[in-house]
Amino acid sequence: MNRYPVWKYAIIVIVMLVGLIYALPNFFGEAPAVQVSAAKTTIKVDAATQTRVEEALKTANLTPDLVTLDAGSLRARFTTTDDQLKARDVIQRALVPDASDPPYTVALNLLSRSPKWLTALHAYPMYLGLDLRGGVDFLLQVDMKGAIDKKAESFASDLRTTFRDKNIRGTQVSRNGQTVEVTFRDEASLTAAKRLIVDQFPDLSTTDAPDGANWRLTASIKPEAARRLQDAALKQNITTLHNRINELGVAEPVIQQQGLDRIVVQLPGVQDTAKAKEILGRTATLEMRMVDESSEGRAAELSGAPVPFGSEKFLDRSGRPVIVKKQVLVTGENLTDAQPGFDQQSNQPKVDLTMDAKGGRIMRDVSRENYKKRMAMLIFEKGKGEVLTAPSINGELGNRFQVSGSMTVAEASDLALLLRAGSLAAPMEIIQERTIGPTLGADNIEKGFKSVMYGFLAIMVFMCAYYALFGLFSSIALAVNLMLLVAILSMLQATLTLPGIAAMALAIGVAIDSNVLINERVREELRNGASPQAAIHAGYDRAWGTILDSNVTTLIAGIALLAFGSGPVRGFAVVHCIGIVTSMFSAVFFSRGLVNFWYGQKKKLKTVSIGTVWRPKTDGSAVVETK
């Protein structure tokens, strides 16, 4: 009756083993480390960088405990802070020969002390949030009006070009705020322009009215198109911020949307507010110029001869010199999109570029005059320029063209990202900033974990005193629930914050409620005269329905918090929902396995240790019986 088949015990053992492995990294603490990340969007931190760092450390007689390369950053862990500081200086000298133009950022950080065998199993500790580790918190306001104004200016330029190409004469196009106003000399031109806008500009709605002897057409951006534009601008800003914050050496930054036009940026471990502001407000500029292919330009590129007048020398991503002309053809403001893909004819990776009307017109003219010549794409950061690519012009270009050549799929994706995410899609300003010191974070950690530990111990003492051996089983199940909760959060690489610790404490109380229902149900069966084995079986079976109902209703509330909450509320909701799921496993499935293992093999069981049972008599009095 109260026996589990072998496969159920196998499930319990496997879940326990996996939970233990993924929860363990959180108990080893953190060690001082040095993190190397790219200071420029064109620089990569790869295996070659790791080799350079390891050789520099070996030369300086410094042996790191662990060197890891992941997510575009390199981290070297050390035993003491003295070794950490020495290693930072050594790596700085090896990777940053020119401090005025650093290709890498070498920052101090903390890394988990987990042993290599846990790291090999991809078992990592939870990240600590801003309120536990300290750092800076910014709230950024995105200027959506500026983004729409910029789009309206682009529409005005496109309309001018389109009207000229379609031979619609006597027009005057101007932008007025977020609308585009077009003046026509006759009604026929107005009618032709309206048909053209409907066919080629679906995001615009138009109204027209007489204007003296002329006709005036007003084109405005449709509300749904404006919303799409705002969403795209916000997402591009978030992507750009991610790329920039890598320079600060932050292990797990939090960059997320808040409301319709705000972005929250949390940088755990960063205390230099001025440096963080500088990085967040940094601008990157994309320029396209022709390569100087004169004899003097080729000599300067190949043999280091003097750069000819009217040209400049830049390095490409491989460090090779490229001589380009000073005249700027188009800038990143003219580029509207860049996406990686494959050439249908050669099946080679490529990048598809889309320009606005002004940029397309310039590219068309330039390509006609410079067929088979090279055009360089440069990105400028902190006043320093670098050549992303310098392909040849193999045909007439326009609003849409492609860049292809000897590049891999990863290189095509990187190039597309650099081209479209070099600058912010809409202006931003910092409207709120907050700094949390590491001492306050450590105090929060200590108090938070003490609250969980003391709450757990208090519940354990009460359960063991009130329900005897069954209380011990419930306490073990509660410990398993806490272990599984920590393991799942670690597997998800969640960021633990103070609300998350509060949710852990609440999860303990919610989880033990299920065991209280089961124990009381078993007591009730014993009071009604059932045998111990029958009471255990009926107690678990009949309590299951109540446990399921109560947990489902609590889970609905947690999902509502997760769906509609933001920031700390969502952090609380995530831990709360996961705690409910793990409590149903530990309180019902695992605890019954313990009870079945202890009592299931006893065929002639006379009593169970479940505390004091009050058995009523027929005359209305009661007798105390200890089982």
Salt bridges, closest charged atoms under 4 A:
ASP89 OD1 - ARG88 NE 3.81
ASP101 OD1 - LYS40 NZ 2.88
ASP137 OD2 - ARG434 NH2 2.76
ASP149 OD2 - LYS145 NZ 3.01
GLU153 OE1 - ARG175 NE 2.82
GLU181 OE1 - ARG216 NH1 3.05
ASP203 OD1 - ARG228 NH2 2.70
ASP208 OD2 - LYS194 NZ 3.03
ASP211 OD2 - ARG216 NH2 2.77
GLU247 OE1 - ARG282 NH1 2.41
GLU247 OE2 - LYS382 NZ 3.01
GLU287 OE1 - ARG289 NH2 2.79
GLU293 OE1 - ARG298 NH2 2.93
GLU301 OE2 - ARG374 NH2 3.23
GLU312 OE1 - ARG289 NH1 2.55
ASP316 OD2 - ARG320 NH2 3.40
ASP352 OD1 - LYS350 NZ 3.13
GLU381 OE2 - ARG282 NH2 3.03
GLU396 OE2 - ARG368 NH2 3.28
ASP414 OD2 - LYS44 NZ 2.70
GLU433 OE1 - LYS277 NZ 2.69
ASP443 OD2 - LYS447 NZ 3.34
GLU446 OE2 - LYS450 NZ 3.13
GLU520 OE2 - ARG523 NH1 3.58
GLU524 OE1 - ARG521 NH1 3.46
GLU525 OE2 - ARG521 NE 3.88
GLU525 OE2 - ARG542 NH1 2.79
ASP541 OD2 - HIS537 NE2 2.98
ASP541 OD1 - ARG592 NH1 2.99
GLU625 OE1 - ARG615 NE 3.03
GLU625 OE2 - LYS627 NZ 2.71
